[in-house]
Amino acid sequence: MVAVWAHGTSVVPFPTHLVEGWRWALTKRNFLSAIILGAIVNIACVASITGAQIMLAARGANAVMIGLLGTAMGVSTLVGSLLANKLVDMVPTGKLIAGALTLFVVSQMPLLFLHSYAAILICQILAGLPFPALNAGLLGFLYGKTPDNMQGRASAVFETTVGILGAACPAMVGWLLQQPDLGFTAVMAVAVVCSVAGLAVSLAGPLRSIPNPDQWSEVFL
């Protein structure tokens, strides 16, 4: 279906914008690296959070206690947001991305071995801390460098690619949890592998060389 403006003027349908966005994105090394990083880290996040919630529900955990996991992560993300602006200004963006992902990897690894509620709660709190700075630095750079006439199409490419993979993740988590020889350990193995892969992308690709915001104008997208 073609979208229509309030004044009755037809605009380009979403699939066309998406194709145009991909044509543009394929020529931008940092943007492509960010898409890859965002997609695999999003899988790690969804796997960890969804897996913990379903596993605890299957154990018969209190619904309020399960809900508190999301509350705790939200509070830690709020705390991280209070530090994000200073960190973005002080730390080169490439190093900030790698540092945030390192903390995320560290927060996920204990859950390969520890499945208690306390362990899950602590790890989810730690996981929420680095993401505001990561998002502020990475997305600030991406959209700050994207031309005005490509903002919508760039956003469509990034959010659609990252979102589709994350949306498919709960089905995989549910299947793993049902397997007697796999279960929550396998879910967390997926989360750890994806988070480590995201860290590798940030260190081995062009994202690692992104400087402080006051020098973004000197760097190609």
TILUMBA-517221 format. One line per 2 residues: number of its first residue (from 1); their letters; for each residue x, y, z of N, C-alpha, C, O. Coordinates in nm, 2 decimals, always signed. Example, Ala and Ser with C-alpha at 12.3 -4.5 7.8 and 13.67 -1.06 7.14 Angstrom:
# TILUMBA-517221
1	AS	+1.32 -0.57 +0.78 +1.23 -0.45 +0.78 +1.32 -0.33 +0.78 +1.42 -0.33 +0.85 | +1.28 -0.22 +0.71 +1.37 -0.11 +0.71 +1.29 +0.00 +0.79 +1.34 +0.11 +0.80
//
This chain:
# TILUMBA-517221
1	MV	+0.08 -0.12 +0.00 +0.00 +0.00 +0.00 +0.09 +0.12 +0.00 +0.19 +0.13 +0.07 | +0.05 +0.22 -0.08 +0.13 +0.35 -0.09 +0.08 +0.45 +0.02 -0.04 +0.47 +0.03
3	AV	+0.18 +0.50 +0.09 +0.14 +0.60 +0.20 +0.10 +0.73 +0.13 +0.15 +0.76 +0.02 | +0.02 +0.81 +0.20 -0.03 +0.94 +0.15 -0.01 +1.04 +0.25 -0.05 +1.02 +0.37
5	WA	+0.04 +1.16 +0.21 +0.06 +1.27 +0.31 -0.08 +1.33 +0.33 -0.18 +1.30 +0.26 | -0.09 +1.42 +0.43 -0.21 +1.48 +0.47 -0.27 +1.57 +0.36 -0.39 +1.58 +0.34
7	HG	-0.18 +1.62 +0.27 -0.22 +1.70 +0.16 -0.26 +1.62 +0.04 -0.30 +1.67 -0.07 | -0.26 +1.49 +0.05 -0.30 +1.40 -0.06 -0.19 +1.36 -0.16 -0.22 +1.30 -0.26
9	TS	-0.06 +1.40 -0.13 +0.05 +1.37 -0.22 +0.10 +1.23 -0.19 +0.13 +1.20 -0.08 | +0.11 +1.14 -0.29 +0.16 +1.00 -0.27 +0.31 +1.01 -0.25 +0.38 +1.09 -0.30
11	VV	+0.35 +0.92 -0.16 +0.50 +0.91 -0.13 +0.54 +0.77 -0.17 +0.46 +0.68 -0.20 | +0.67 +0.75 -0.17 +0.73 +0.62 -0.21 +0.70 +0.52 -0.11 +0.71 +0.55 +0.01
13	PF	+0.66 +0.40 -0.15 +0.63 +0.29 -0.05 +0.75 +0.25 +0.03 +0.86 +0.26 -0.02 | +0.73 +0.19 +0.14 +0.83 +0.15 +0.23 +0.94 +0.06 +0.16 +1.06 +0.08 +0.18
15	PT	+0.89 -0.05 +0.09 +0.99 -0.14 +0.03 +1.09 -0.06 -0.06 +1.21 -0.10 -0.07 | +1.04 +0.04 -0.13 +1.13 +0.11 -0.22 +1.23 +0.19 -0.14 +1.35 +0.20 -0.17
17	HL	+1.18 +0.25 -0.03 +1.27 +0.32 +0.06 +1.38 +0.23 +0.11 +1.50 +0.26 +0.13 | +1.34 +0.11 +0.15 +1.43 +0.01 +0.20 +1.54 -0.03 +0.10 +1.66 -0.04 +0.14
19	VE	+1.50 -0.05 -0.02 +1.59 -0.09 -0.13 +1.69 +0.03 -0.15 +1.81 +0.01 -0.16 | +1.64 +0.15 -0.16 +1.72 +0.27 -0.18 +1.82 +0.28 -0.06 +1.94 +0.32 -0.08
21	GW	+1.77 +0.26 +0.06 +1.85 +0.27 +0.18 +1.96 +0.17 +0.18 +2.08 +0.20 +0.21 | +1.94 +0.05 +0.13 +2.04 -0.06 +0.12 +2.14 -0.02 +0.02 +2.26 -0.04 +0.04
23	RW	+2.10 +0.03 -0.09 +2.20 +0.07 -0.19 +2.30 +0.18 -0.14 +2.42 +0.17 -0.17 | +2.24 +0.27 -0.06 +2.33 +0.37 +0.00 +2.41 +0.31 +0.11 +2.53 +0.34 +0.12
25	AL	+2.36 +0.22 +0.20 +2.43 +0.16 +0.31 +2.54 +0.07 +0.26 +2.65 +0.07 +0.33 | +2.53 +0.01 +0.15 +2.63 -0.08 +0.10 +2.76 -0.01 +0.07 +2.86 -0.08 +0.05
27	TK	+2.76 +0.12 +0.06 +2.88 +0.20 +0.02 +2.94 +0.26 +0.15 +3.04 +0.33 +0.14 | +2.88 +0.23 +0.27 +2.93 +0.29 +0.39 +2.98 +0.19 +0.49 +2.90 +0.11 +0.54
29	RN	+3.11 +0.18 +0.50 +3.17 +0.07 +0.58 +3.13 +0.08 +0.73 +3.09 -0.02 +0.79 | +3.13 +0.20 +0.79 +3.09 +0.21 +0.93 +2.95 +0.17 +0.95 +2.91 +0.11 +1.05
31	FL	+2.86 +0.21 +0.86 +2.72 +0.19 +0.87 +2.69 +0.04 +0.86 +2.61 -0.02 +0.94 | +2.76 -0.03 +0.77 +2.74 -0.17 +0.75 +2.79 -0.25 +0.87 +2.73 -0.34 +0.92
33	SA	+2.91 -0.21 +0.93 +2.96 -0.27 +1.05 +2.86 -0.25 +1.16 +2.84 -0.34 +1.25 | +2.80 -0.13 +1.17 +2.71 -0.11 +1.28 +2.58 -0.19 +1.27 +2.53 -0.24 +1.37
35	II	+2.54 -0.22 +1.15 +2.42 -0.31 +1.12 +2.45 -0.45 +1.17 +2.37 -0.51 +1.24 | +2.57 -0.50 +1.13 +2.61 -0.63 +1.17 +2.62 -0.64 +1.32 +2.57 -0.73 +1.39
37	LG	+2.69 -0.54 +1.38 +2.70 -0.54 +1.53 +2.57 -0.53 +1.60 +2.54 -0.61 +1.69 | +2.48 -0.44 +1.55 +2.35 -0.43 +1.62 +2.27 -0.55 +1.61 +2.20 -0.59 +1.70
39	AI	+2.27 -0.62 +1.49 +2.19 -0.74 +1.47 +2.23 -0.85 +1.56 +2.15 -0.92 +1.63 | +2.36 -0.88 +1.57 +2.41 -0.99 +1.66 +2.40 -0.96 +1.81 +2.37 -1.05 +1.89
41	VN	+2.43 -0.84 +1.84 +2.41 -0.80 +1.99 +2.27 -0.80 +2.03 +2.23 -0.84 +2.14 | +2.18 -0.76 +1.94 +2.03 -0.77 +1.97 +1.99 -0.91 +1.99 +1.91 -0.94 +2.08
43	IA	+2.04 -1.01 +1.91 +2.01 -1.15 +1.94 +2.06 -1.19 +2.08 +1.98 -1.26 +2.15 | +2.18 -1.15 +2.12 +2.23 -1.18 +2.25 +2.14 -1.13 +2.36 +2.11 -1.20 +2.45
45	CV	+2.10 -1.00 +2.34 +2.01 -0.94 +2.44 +1.87 -1.01 +2.46 +1.83 -1.04 +2.57 | +1.81 -1.03 +2.34 +1.68 -1.10 +2.34 +1.69 -1.24 +2.40 +1.60 -1.28 +2.47
47	AS	+1.79 -1.31 +2.36 +1.81 -1.45 +2.40 +1.83 -1.45 +2.55 +1.76 -1.54 +2.62 | +1.91 -1.37 +2.61 +1.94 -1.36 +2.75 +1.81 -1.33 +2.83 +1.78 -1.40 +2.93
49	IT	+1.74 -1.22 +2.79 +1.63 -1.17 +2.87 +1.51 -1.27 +2.85 +1.45 -1.31 +2.95 | +1.48 -1.31 +2.73 +1.37 -1.40 +2.71 +1.39 -1.54 +2.77 +1.30 -1.60 +2.83
51	GA	+1.51 -1.58 +2.75 +1.55 -1.71 +2.81 +1.53 -1.72 +2.96 +1.48 -1.82 +3.01 | +1.58 -1.62 +3.02 +1.57 -1.61 +3.17 +1.43 -1.61 +3.21 +1.39 -1.68 +3.31
53	QI	+1.34 -1.53 +3.15 +1.20 -1.51 +3.19 +1.13 -1.64 +3.17 +1.05 -1.69 +3.26 | +1.15 -1.71 +3.05 +1.08 -1.83 +3.03 +1.13 -1.95 +3.12 +1.05 -2.02 +3.17
55	ML	+1.26 -1.95 +3.14 +1.31 -2.05 +3.23 +1.26 -2.04 +3.37 +1.22 -2.14 +3.44 | +1.25 -1.92 +3.42 +1.20 -1.89 +3.56 +1.05 -1.92 +3.57 +1.01 -1.98 +3.67
57	AA	+0.98 -1.89 +3.46 +0.84 -1.92 +3.46 +0.81 -2.07 +3.46 +0.72 -2.12 +3.53 | +0.90 -2.14 +3.39 +0.88 -2.29 +3.39 +0.92 -2.35 +3.52 +0.86 -2.46 +3.56
59	RG	+1.00 -2.28 +3.60 +1.04 -2.33 +3.73 +0.93 -2.30 +3.83 +0.93 -2.35 +3.94 | +0.83 -2.22 +3.79 +0.73 -2.18 +3.88 +0.76 -2.06 +3.97 +0.70 -2.04 +4.07
61	AN	+0.85 -1.97 +3.92 +0.89 -1.85 +3.99 +0.77 -1.76 +4.00 +0.69 -1.75 +3.91 | +0.77 -1.68 +4.10 +0.67 -1.58 +4.12 +0.67 -1.48 +4.01 +0.78 -1.43 +3.96
63	AV	+0.55 -1.44 +3.96 +0.54 -1.35 +3.84 +0.60 -1.22 +3.87 +0.66 -1.15 +3.79 | +0.59 -1.17 +4.00 +0.64 -1.04 +4.04 +0.79 -1.05 +4.03 +0.86 -0.95 +3.99
65	MI	+0.85 -1.16 +4.08 +1.00 -1.17 +4.07 +1.05 -1.17 +3.93 +1.16 -1.11 +3.90 | +0.98 -1.23 +3.84 +1.02 -1.23 +3.70 +1.01 -1.09 +3.65 +1.10 -1.05 +3.57
67	GL	+0.90 -1.02 +3.68 +0.89 -0.88 +3.64 +0.99 -0.79 +3.69 +1.03 -0.69 +3.62 | +1.04 -0.82 +3.81 +1.15 -0.74 +3.87 +1.28 -0.74 +3.78 +1.36 -0.65 +3.79
69	LG	+1.30 -0.85 +3.71 +1.42 -0.85 +3.62 +1.42 -0.74 +3.52 +1.52 -0.67 +3.51 | +1.30 -0.71 +3.46 +1.29 -0.60 +3.37 +1.31 -0.47 +3.44 +1.37 -0.38 +3.38
71	TA	+1.25 -0.46 +3.56 +1.26 -0.34 +3.64 +1.40 -0.31 +3.67 +1.45 -0.19 +3.66 | +1.47 -0.41 +3.72 +1.61 -0.39 +3.76 +1.70 -0.35 +3.64 +1.79 -0.26 +3.65
73	MG	+1.68 -0.41 +3.52 +1.75 -0.38 +3.41 +1.72 -0.23 +3.36 +1.81 -0.16 +3.32 | +1.59 -0.19 +3.38 +1.55 -0.06 +3.34 +1.62 +0.04 +3.43 +1.66 +0.15 +3.38
75	VS	+1.63 +0.01 +3.56 +1.69 +0.11 +3.65 +1.84 +0.12 +3.62 +1.89 +0.23 +3.63 | +1.90 +0.01 +3.59 +2.05 +0.01 +3.56 +2.07 +0.09 +3.43 +2.17 +0.16 +3.42
77	TL	+1.98 +0.07 +3.34 +1.99 +0.15 +3.21 +1.97 +0.30 +3.24 +2.04 +0.38 +3.18 | +1.89 +0.33 +3.33 +1.87 +0.47 +3.37 +2.00 +0.53 +3.43 +2.04 +0.64 +3.40
79	VG	+2.06 +0.45 +3.52 +2.18 +0.49 +3.58 +2.29 +0.51 +3.47 +2.37 +0.60 +3.47 | +2.29 +0.41 +3.38 +2.39 +0.42 +3.27 +2.37 +0.55 +3.18 +2.46 +0.60 +3.13
81	SL	+2.24 +0.59 +3.16 +2.21 +0.70 +3.08 +2.26 +0.83 +3.15 +2.29 +0.93 +3.08 | +2.27 +0.83 +3.28 +2.32 +0.95 +3.35 +2.47 +0.97 +3.32 +2.52 +1.08 +3.33
83	LA	+2.54 +0.86 +3.29 +2.68 +0.87 +3.27 +2.71 +0.88 +3.12 +2.82 +0.91 +3.08 | +2.61 +0.85 +3.03 +2.64 +0.83 +2.89 +2.70 +0.96 +2.82 +2.80 +0.95 +2.75
85	NK	+2.64 +1.07 +2.85 +2.68 +1.19 +2.78 +2.83 +1.23 +2.81 +2.91 +1.26 +2.72 | +2.87 +1.21 +2.94 +3.01 +1.24 +2.98 +3.10 +1.14 +2.91 +3.21 +1.18 +2.86
87	LV	+3.06 +1.01 +2.91 +3.14 +0.91 +2.85 +3.16 +0.93 +2.70 +3.27 +0.92 +2.65 | +3.05 +0.97 +2.63 +3.06 +0.99 +2.49 +3.16 +1.11 +2.46 +3.23 +1.10 +2.36
89	DM	+3.16 +1.21 +2.54 +3.25 +1.33 +2.52 +3.39 +1.30 +2.56 +3.48 +1.35 +2.49 | +3.41 +1.21 +2.66 +3.55 +1.19 +2.71 +3.62 +1.07 +2.64 +3.74 +1.08 +2.62
91	VP	+3.55 +0.97 +2.59 +3.61 +0.85 +2.54 +3.59 +0.85 +2.39 +3.48 +0.87 +2.34 | +3.69 +0.82 +2.31 +3.67 +0.80 +2.16 +3.56 +0.70 +2.14 +3.56 +0.59 +2.20
93	TG	+3.48 +0.73 +2.04 +3.36 +0.65 +2.02 +3.39 +0.50 +2.00 +3.32 +0.41 +2.05 | +3.49 +0.47 +1.92 +3.53 +0.33 +1.89 +3.57 +0.26 +2.02 +3.53 +0.14 +2.03
95	KL	+3.64 +0.32 +2.10 +3.68 +0.26 +2.23 +3.56 +0.24 +2.32 +3.55 +0.15 +2.40 | +3.47 +0.34 +2.32 +3.35 +0.34 +2.40 +3.26 +0.22 +2.36 +3.21 +0.15 +2.45
97	IA	+3.25 +0.20 +2.23 +3.17 +0.08 +2.18 +3.23 -0.05 +2.23 +3.16 -0.14 +2.28 | +3.36 -0.06 +2.21 +3.43 -0.18 +2.25 +3.42 -0.20 +2.40 +3.40 -0.32 +2.45
99	GA	+3.44 -0.10 +2.48 +3.43 -0.11 +2.63 +3.29 -0.15 +2.67 +3.28 -0.23 +2.76 | +3.19 -0.09 +2.61 +3.05 -0.13 +2.65 +3.02 -0.27 +2.62 +2.96 -0.34 +2.70
101	LT	+3.07 -0.32 +2.51 +3.04 -0.46 +2.47 +3.13 -0.55 +2.55 +3.08 -0.67 +2.58 | +3.24 -0.51 +2.60 +3.32 -0.59 +2.69 +3.25 -0.61 +2.82 +3.24 -0.73 +2.87
103	LF	+3.19 -0.51 +2.87 +3.11 -0.52 +3.00 +2.99 -0.61 +2.97 +2.95 -0.69 +3.06 | +2.93 -0.60 +2.86 +2.81 -0.68 +2.83 +2.85 -0.83 +2.82 +2.78 -0.92 +2.88
105	VV	+2.97 -0.86 +2.76 +3.02 -1.00 +2.75 +3.04 -1.05 +2.89 +3.00 -1.16 +2.93 | +3.11 -0.97 +2.98 +3.14 -1.01 +3.11 +3.01 -1.04 +3.19 +3.00 -1.13 +3.27
107	SQ	+2.90 -0.96 +3.17 +2.78 -0.97 +3.24 +2.70 -1.10 +3.20 +2.62 -1.15 +3.28 | +2.73 -1.15 +3.08 +2.66 -1.27 +3.03 +2.73 -1.40 +3.07 +2.66 -1.51 +3.08
109	MP	+2.86 -1.40 +3.08 +2.93 -1.53 +3.09 +2.90 -1.61 +3.22 +2.89 -1.73 +3.21 | +2.88 -1.54 +3.33 +2.84 -1.62 +3.45 +2.72 -1.71 +3.44 +2.70 -1.81 +3.50
111	LL	+2.62 -1.67 +3.35 +2.50 -1.74 +3.34 +2.51 -1.87 +3.25 +2.42 -1.94 +3.24 | +2.64 -1.89 +3.20 +2.66 -2.02 +3.14 +2.67 -2.13 +3.25 +2.65 -2.25 +3.23
113	FL	+2.70 -2.09 +3.37 +2.72 -2.18 +3.48 +2.62 -2.16 +3.60 +2.59 -2.26 +3.67 | +2.57 -2.04 +3.62 +2.49 -2.01 +3.73 +2.35 -1.97 +3.68 +2.33 -1.89 +3.60
115	HS	+2.25 -2.05 +3.74 +2.11 -2.03 +3.69 +2.02 -1.99 +3.80 +1.89 -1.99 +3.79 | +2.07 -1.94 +3.91 +1.99 -1.90 +4.02 +1.93 -1.76 +3.99 +1.98 -1.69 +3.91
117	YA	+1.82 -1.73 +4.06 +1.75 -1.60 +4.04 +1.85 -1.48 +4.07 +1.85 -1.39 +4.00 | +1.92 -1.50 +4.18 +2.01 -1.39 +4.22 +2.12 -1.36 +4.11 +2.15 -1.25 +4.08
119	AI	+2.17 -1.47 +4.06 +2.27 -1.46 +3.95 +2.22 -1.39 +3.83 +2.28 -1.30 +3.77 | +2.10 -1.43 +3.79 +2.03 -1.37 +3.68 +2.00 -1.22 +3.70 +2.03 -1.14 +3.61
121	LI	+1.96 -1.19 +3.82 +1.93 -1.05 +3.85 +2.05 -0.96 +3.84 +2.05 -0.86 +3.78 | +2.16 -1.01 +3.91 +2.28 -0.93 +3.91 +2.34 -0.91 +3.76 +2.38 -0.81 +3.73
123	CQ	+2.33 -1.02 +3.69 +2.39 -1.01 +3.55 +2.30 -0.92 +3.46 +2.36 -0.85 +3.38 | +2.17 -0.92 +3.48 +2.09 -0.84 +3.40 +2.11 -0.69 +3.44 +2.10 -0.60 +3.35
125	IL	+2.13 -0.66 +3.57 +2.16 -0.53 +3.61 +2.29 -0.48 +3.54 +2.30 -0.37 +3.49 | +2.40 -0.56 +3.54 +2.52 -0.53 +3.48 +2.50 -0.51 +3.33 +2.57 -0.42 +3.27
127	AG	+2.42 -0.59 +3.27 +2.40 -0.58 +3.12 +2.33 -0.45 +3.08 +2.36 -0.40 +2.97 | +2.25 -0.39 +3.17 +2.18 -0.27 +3.14 +2.27 -0.15 +3.14 +2.24 -0.04 +3.08
129	LP	+2.38 -0.15 +3.22 +2.46 -0.03 +3.24 +2.53 +0.02 +3.11 +2.52 +0.15 +3.09 | +2.59 -0.06 +3.03 +2.67 +0.00 +2.92 +2.59 +0.05 +2.80 +2.64 +0.12 +2.71
131	FP	+2.46 +0.01 +2.78 +2.39 +0.03 +2.66 +2.36 +0.18 +2.63 +2.36 +0.22 +2.51 | +2.32 +0.26 +2.73 +2.30 +0.40 +2.69 +2.42 +0.47 +2.63 +2.41 +0.54 +2.53
133	AL	+2.54 +0.44 +2.68 +2.66 +0.50 +2.63 +2.69 +0.44 +2.49 +2.73 +0.52 +2.40 | +2.67 +0.31 +2.47 +2.69 +0.25 +2.34 +2.59 +0.31 +2.24 +2.64 +0.34 +2.13
135	NA	+2.47 +0.32 +2.27 +2.37 +0.37 +2.18 +2.40 +0.52 +2.15 +2.39 +0.56 +2.03 | +2.43 +0.60 +2.25 +2.45 +0.74 +2.23 +2.57 +0.76 +2.14 +2.57 +0.84 +2.05
137	GL	+2.68 +0.68 +2.16 +2.80 +0.70 +2.08 +2.78 +0.65 +1.94 +2.80 +0.72 +1.84 | +2.73 +0.52 +1.93 +2.72 +0.46 +1.79 +2.61 +0.52 +1.71 +2.64 +0.56 +1.60
139	LG	+2.49 +0.54 +1.76 +2.38 +0.59 +1.69 +2.40 +0.74 +1.66 +2.36 +0.79 +1.56 | +2.46 +0.81 +1.76 +2.49 +0.95 +1.74 +2.58 +0.97 +1.62 +2.56 +1.06 +1.54
141	FL	+2.68 +0.89 +1.61 +2.78 +0.90 +1.50 +2.71 +0.86 +1.37 +2.72 +0.94 +1.27 | +2.63 +0.75 +1.37 +2.57 +0.71 +1.24 +2.47 +0.81 +1.19 +2.48 +0.85 +1.07
143	YG	+2.38 +0.86 +1.27 +2.28 +0.95 +1.22 +2.33 +1.09 +1.21 +2.28 +1.18 +1.14 | +2.44 +1.12 +1.29 +2.50 +1.25 +1.28 +2.57 +1.27 +1.14 +2.58 +1.38 +1.09
145	KT	+2.62 +1.16 +1.09 +2.69 +1.16 +0.96 +2.60 +1.13 +0.84 +2.64 +1.15 +0.73 | +2.48 +1.08 +0.87 +2.39 +1.05 +0.76 +2.33 +1.18 +0.70 +2.28 +1.26 +0.78
147	PD	+2.33 +1.20 +0.57 +2.27 +1.32 +0.51 +2.12 +1.33 +0.54 +2.05 +1.23 +0.56 | +2.07 +1.45 +0.55 +1.93 +1.47 +0.59 +1.84 +1.39 +0.50 +1.74 +1.34 +0.54
149	NM	+1.87 +1.39 +0.37 +1.77 +1.33 +0.27 +1.78 +1.17 +0.28 +1.70 +1.11 +0.21 | +1.87 +1.12 +0.36 +1.88 +0.97 +0.38 +1.84 +0.92 +0.51 +1.85 +0.80 +0.54
151	QG	+1.81 +1.02 +0.60 +1.78 +0.98 +0.74 +1.67 +0.87 +0.75 +1.70 +0.77 +0.82 | +1.56 +0.89 +0.69 +1.45 +0.79 +0.70 +1.49 +0.66 +0.64 +1.46 +0.55 +0.70
153	RA	+1.56 +0.66 +0.52 +1.59 +0.53 +0.46 +1.70 +0.46 +0.54 +1.70 +0.34 +0.55 | +1.80 +0.54 +0.59 +1.90 +0.47 +0.67 +1.84 +0.41 +0.80 +1.88 +0.30 +0.84
155	SA	+1.75 +0.48 +0.86 +1.68 +0.43 +0.98 +1.60 +0.30 +0.94 +1.60 +0.21 +1.02 | +1.54 +0.30 +0.83 +1.46 +0.18 +0.79 +1.55 +0.06 +0.77 +1.52 -0.05 +0.81
157	VF	+1.67 +0.08 +0.71 +1.76 -0.03 +0.69 +1.81 -0.08 +0.82 +1.81 -0.20 +0.85 | +1.86 +0.01 +0.91 +1.91 -0.03 +1.04 +1.81 -0.10 +1.13 +1.84 -0.21 +1.17
159	ET	+1.70 -0.03 +1.15 +1.60 -0.09 +1.24 +1.53 -0.21 +1.19 +1.50 -0.30 +1.27 | +1.51 -0.22 +1.06 +1.44 -0.34 +1.00 +1.54 -0.46 +1.01 +1.49 -0.57 +1.06
161	TV	+1.66 -0.44 +0.98 +1.76 -0.55 +0.98 +1.78 -0.60 +1.12 +1.77 -0.72 +1.15 | +1.80 -0.51 +1.21 +1.82 -0.55 +1.35 +1.70 -0.61 +1.42 +1.70 -0.70 +1.49
163	GI	+1.58 -0.55 +1.39 +1.46 -0.59 +1.45 +1.41 -0.72 +1.40 +1.36 -0.80 +1.48 | +1.43 -0.76 +1.27 +1.38 -0.89 +1.22 +1.45 -1.00 +1.29 +1.39 -1.10 +1.33
165	LG	+1.58 -0.99 +1.30 +1.66 -1.10 +1.37 +1.62 -1.11 +1.51 +1.61 -1.22 +1.57 | +1.60 -1.00 +1.58 +1.57 -1.00 +1.72 +1.43 -1.06 +1.74 +1.40 -1.13 +1.84
167	AA	+1.34 -1.03 +1.65 +1.20 -1.08 +1.66 +1.19 -1.23 +1.64 +1.10 -1.30 +1.70 | +1.28 -1.29 +1.56 +1.28 -1.43 +1.54 +1.35 -1.51 +1.66 +1.34 -1.63 +1.67
169	CP	+1.42 -1.44 +1.74 +1.50 -1.50 +1.85 +1.42 -1.57 +1.95 +1.46 -1.68 +1.99 | +1.30 -1.52 +2.00 +1.23 -1.60 +2.10 +1.19 -1.74 +2.06 +1.18 -1.83 +2.14
171	AM	+1.16 -1.76 +1.93 +1.12 -1.89 +1.88 +1.24 -1.99 +1.90 +1.22 -2.10 +1.94 | +1.36 -1.94 +1.87 +1.48 -2.02 +1.89 +1.50 -2.05 +2.04 +1.54 -2.16 +2.08
173	VG	+1.48 -1.95 +2.12 +1.50 -1.96 +2.27 +1.40 -2.07 +2.32 +1.44 -2.16 +2.40 | +1.28 -2.06 +2.28 +1.18 -2.16 +2.32 +1.21 -2.30 +2.29 +1.20 -2.39 +2.36
175	WL	+1.26 -2.32 +2.16 +1.30 -2.45 +2.12 +1.42 -2.50 +2.20 +1.42 -2.62 +2.24 | +1.52 -2.42 +2.23 +1.64 -2.46 +2.30 +1.60 -2.50 +2.45 +1.65 -2.60 +2.50
177	LQ	+1.51 -2.42 +2.51 +1.47 -2.45 +2.64 +1.39 -2.58 +2.65 +1.39 -2.65 +2.76 | +1.33 -2.63 +2.54 +1.25 -2.75 +2.55 +1.34 -2.88 +2.53 +1.30 -2.99 +2.55
179	QP	+1.47 -2.85 +2.49 +1.56 -2.97 +2.47 +1.62 -3.01 +2.60 +1.69 -2.93 +2.66 | +1.61 -3.13 +2.64 +1.66 -3.18 +2.77 +1.81 -3.16 +2.79 +1.86 -3.14 +2.90
181	DL	+1.88 -3.18 +2.68 +2.03 -3.17 +2.69 +2.08 -3.03 +2.66 +2.20 -3.01 +2.66 | +1.99 -2.94 +2.64 +2.04 -2.80 +2.60 +1.99 -2.70 +2.71 +2.07 -2.67 +2.80
183	GF	+1.86 -2.66 +2.70 +1.81 -2.58 +2.81 +1.87 -2.44 +2.81 +1.92 -2.39 +2.71 | +1.87 -2.38 +2.93 +1.91 -2.24 +2.95 +2.06 -2.22 +2.93 +2.10 -2.12 +2.88
185	TA	+2.14 -2.33 +2.95 +2.28 -2.32 +2.92 +2.30 -2.29 +2.78 +2.39 -2.21 +2.74 | +2.23 -2.36 +2.69 +2.24 -2.34 +2.55 +2.20 -2.20 +2.50 +2.26 -2.14 +2.42
187	VM	+2.09 -2.16 +2.57 +2.04 -2.02 +2.54 +2.15 -1.92 +2.57 +2.18 -1.83 +2.49 | +2.21 -1.93 +2.69 +2.32 -1.84 +2.73 +2.44 -1.86 +2.64 +2.52 -1.76 +2.62
189	AV	+2.47 -1.98 +2.59 +2.58 -2.00 +2.50 +2.56 -1.92 +2.37 +2.65 -1.86 +2.32 | +2.44 -1.91 +2.32 +2.40 -1.83 +2.21 +2.43 -1.68 +2.24 +2.49 -1.61 +2.16
191	AV	+2.38 -1.64 +2.36 +2.40 -1.50 +2.40 +2.54 -1.46 +2.41 +2.58 -1.35 +2.36 | +2.62 -1.55 +2.47 +2.77 -1.52 +2.49 +2.84 -1.52 +2.35 +2.92 -1.43 +2.33
193	VC	+2.81 -1.62 +2.27 +2.88 -1.62 +2.14 +2.84 -1.50 +2.06 +2.93 -1.44 +1.99 | +2.72 -1.46 +2.06 +2.68 -1.34 +1.98 +2.74 -1.21 +2.04 +2.78 -1.12 +1.96
195	SV	+2.74 -1.20 +2.17 +2.80 -1.08 +2.23 +2.95 -1.07 +2.21 +3.01 -0.97 +2.18 | +3.02 -1.19 +2.21 +3.16 -1.19 +2.17 +3.18 -1.16 +2.03 +3.28 -1.09 +1.99
197	AG	+3.09 -1.21 +1.94 +3.10 -1.17 +1.80 +3.08 -1.02 +1.78 +3.15 -0.96 +1.70 | +2.99 -0.96 +1.85 +2.97 -0.82 +1.84 +3.10 -0.74 +1.89 +3.13 -0.64 +1.82
199	LA	+3.16 -0.79 +1.99 +3.28 -0.73 +2.04 +3.39 -0.74 +1.93 +3.47 -0.65 +1.91 | +3.40 -0.86 +1.87 +3.50 -0.88 +1.76 +3.48 -0.78 +1.65 +3.57 -0.73 +1.59
201	VS	+3.35 -0.76 +1.61 +3.32 -0.67 +1.50 +3.36 -0.53 +1.54 +3.42 -0.45 +1.45 | +3.34 -0.49 +1.66 +3.38 -0.35 +1.71 +3.53 -0.33 +1.71 +3.58 -0.22 +1.69
203	LA	+3.61 -0.44 +1.73 +3.75 -0.43 +1.75 +3.82 -0.45 +1.61 +3.93 -0.39 +1.59 | +3.77 -0.54 +1.53 +3.84 -0.58 +1.41 +3.80 -0.49 +1.29 +3.87 -0.49 +1.19
205	GP	+3.68 -0.43 +1.29 +3.63 -0.35 +1.18 +3.66 -0.20 +1.19 +3.73 -0.16 +1.28 | +3.60 -0.12 +1.10 +3.63 +0.02 +1.10 +3.57 +0.10 +1.22 +3.61 +0.21 +1.25
207	LR	+3.48 +0.04 +1.29 +3.42 +0.11 +1.41 +3.52 +0.14 +1.51 +3.50 +0.24 +1.59 | +3.63 +0.06 +1.52 +3.72 +0.09 +1.63 +3.80 +0.22 +1.62 +3.85 +0.27 +1.72
209	SI	+3.80 +0.28 +1.50 +3.87 +0.40 +1.48 +3.79 +0.52 +1.48 +3.84 +0.63 +1.45 | +3.66 +0.51 +1.52 +3.58 +0.63 +1.53 +3.63 +0.72 +1.65 +3.64 +0.67 +1.76
211	PN	+3.65 +0.84 +1.63 +3.71 +0.93 +1.73 +3.60 +0.99 +1.82 +3.48 +0.95 +1.81 | +3.64 +1.09 +1.90 +3.55 +1.17 +1.98 +3.45 +1.25 +1.89 +3.48 +1.27 +1.78
213	PD	+3.33 +1.29 +1.94 +3.23 +1.36 +1.86 +3.29 +1.48 +1.80 +3.25 +1.52 +1.69 | +3.38 +1.55 +1.86 +3.43 +1.68 +1.80 +3.52 +1.65 +1.68 +3.56 +1.74 +1.61
215	QW	+3.55 +1.52 +1.65 +3.63 +1.49 +1.54 +3.55 +1.40 +1.44 +3.61 +1.35 +1.34 | +3.42 +1.38 +1.46 +3.34 +1.30 +1.37 +3.34 +1.36 +1.23 +3.33 +1.28 +1.13
217	SE	+3.35 +1.49 +1.21 +3.35 +1.55 +1.08 +3.47 +1.51 +0.99 +3.46 +1.52 +0.87 | +3.57 +1.46 +1.06 +3.69 +1.41 +0.98 +3.69 +1.27 +0.94 +3.78 +1.22 +0.87
219	VF	+3.58 +1.20 +0.98 +3.57 +1.05 +0.95 +3.46 +1.03 +0.85 +3.35 +1.09 +0.86 | +3.48 +0.94 +0.76 +3.38 +0.90 +0.66 +3.29 +0.79 +0.72 +3.33 +0.71 +0.80
221	L	+3.16 +0.80 +0.69 +3.07 +0.70 +0.74 +3.09 +0.57 +0.67 +3.01 +0.47 +0.69
//
